[in-house]
Amino acid sequence: MGDNERLGDVQEMSAIEIGVYEAVASMDVDGRAATVREIARMVRLPEETVWNGLEALTRGGRLLRRGDAYVLGPHDWGLDY
């Protein structure tokens, strides 16, 4: 199964997953990986909730884990933040 097949439709993402993804994307634009603590502060959610969103996004191939932080997974679009 290829990466694009795993991703599925963006409409399948929950509001929490979208917020978490956008937080990671905003840091990725600056070349930085995002930690759970940073993301929780950005989206104003408990770290446990953020962790669950990160795990779902990682399993789906939208994010990649880099040590204790996260970056965007493969994608074919640009970001403008």
C-alpha positions as CSV (number, residue, x, y, z in Angstrom):
1,M,0.0,0.0,0.0
2,G,1.5,3.4,-1.0
3,D,1.5,6.5,1.2
4,N,-1.3,8.2,-0.7
5,E,-3.5,5.1,-0.2
6,R,-3.0,5.2,3.6
7,L,-3.8,8.9,3.9
8,G,-7.4,8.7,2.9
9,D,-9.6,11.7,2.5
10,V,-8.8,14.8,4.6
11,Q,-12.5,15.0,5.5
12,E,-12.0,11.8,7.6
13,M,-9.8,13.8,10.0
14,S,-11.4,14.9,13.3
15,A,-11.3,18.6,14.3
16,I,-8.6,17.7,16.9
17,E,-6.5,15.9,14.2
18,I,-6.8,18.9,11.9
19,G,-5.7,21.3,14.7
20,V,-2.8,19.2,15.6
21,Y,-1.7,18.7,12.0
22,E,-1.9,22.5,11.4
23,A,0.3,23.1,14.5
24,V,2.9,20.7,13.2
25,A,2.7,22.2,9.7
26,S,3.2,25.7,11.0
27,M,6.4,24.6,12.8
28,D,7.5,22.5,9.9
29,V,7.5,25.7,7.7
30,D,10.3,27.0,9.9
31,G,12.1,23.7,9.6
32,R,11.3,22.7,13.2
33,A,9.9,19.5,14.6
34,A,7.0,19.9,17.0
35,T,6.8,18.4,20.5
36,V,3.6,17.3,22.3
37,R,4.0,20.1,24.8
38,E,4.4,22.8,22.0
39,I,1.5,21.5,20.1
40,A,-0.7,21.3,23.2
41,R,0.1,24.9,24.0
42,M,-0.6,26.0,20.4
43,V,-4.0,24.2,20.1
44,R,-5.0,24.7,23.8
45,L,-5.7,21.1,24.4
46,P,-4.5,18.6,27.1
47,E,-1.3,16.8,26.2
48,E,-3.1,13.4,26.3
49,T,-5.6,14.6,23.7
50,V,-2.8,15.9,21.5
51,W,-0.9,12.6,21.9
52,N,-4.0,10.7,20.7
53,G,-4.3,13.0,17.7
54,L,-0.6,12.6,16.9
55,E,-0.8,8.8,17.1
56,A,-3.7,8.7,14.7
57,L,-2.0,11.1,12.3
58,T,1.2,9.1,12.5
59,R,-0.6,5.8,11.9
60,G,-2.3,7.3,8.9
61,G,1.0,8.5,7.4
62,R,0.3,12.2,7.7
63,L,3.0,12.8,10.3
64,L,6.4,11.2,11.0
65,R,7.9,10.9,14.4
66,R,11.4,12.2,14.9
67,G,12.6,11.2,18.4
68,D,10.2,13.0,20.8
69,A,8.9,15.3,18.1
70,Y,6.8,15.3,14.9
71,V,7.2,16.5,11.3
72,L,4.9,16.4,8.3
73,G,4.8,13.1,6.4
74,P,5.1,12.9,2.6
75,H,2.8,15.3,0.7
76,D,2.7,16.9,-2.7
77,W,1.4,20.4,-1.8
78,G,3.1,23.6,-0.5
79,L,2.3,25.5,2.7
80,D,1.9,29.2,3.0
81,Y,1.9,30.4,6.6
